[in-house]
């Protein structure tokens, strides 16, 4: 199984309403992309010095399924919203036991 983790920080102009809409779009992805086995998204609650603002964790059966997710039009719509409001993005994809 492949676990995809993405962590974000945002520009101040990303309003709470726009962020809530974007998070809702993310939470809808598993319904639109059957290759997503599970997905969690959440905002940071500690706000520590090394914290990012939001994380997404998604699981896929194979690298091919992750590629399908990455190129899916629903995911592209999410990226279109975040491209101008993300200050930073870090991603890691790794194998885990199913």
Residue, then its C-alpha position, 0 to 999 in steps of 0.5 A: x500500500x502507498x501512503x501519500x502525505x502532503x502538508x501545506x502552509x498558506x498565504x494570509x489571503x487564503x480566507x477561512x471561507x475559501x479554505x473551508x470550501x477547498x477542504x470540502x473539495x478535498x474531502x469529496x475526492x474519495x467519492x470521485x476517485x475510486x482508487x483512494x482507499x482512505x483519506x484524512x485532512x485536518x488543520x494543525x491544532x498546536x501551531x508550533x514553530x515547526x507546524x504546517x497549517x494543514x495535512x492530507x493523508x491518503x492511502x492507495x493500493x498501488x503507485x498506479x492508483x496514486x498516479x490516477x489520483x494525481x492526474x484525475x480532473x477532480x484532483x486538478x480542480x483542488x490544485x487549481x484552488x490551492x496553486x495561488x494560495x499555498x506558501x509551501x507544500x511538502x509531499x512524501x509517498x511511502x510504502x506501508x503494510x496494508 
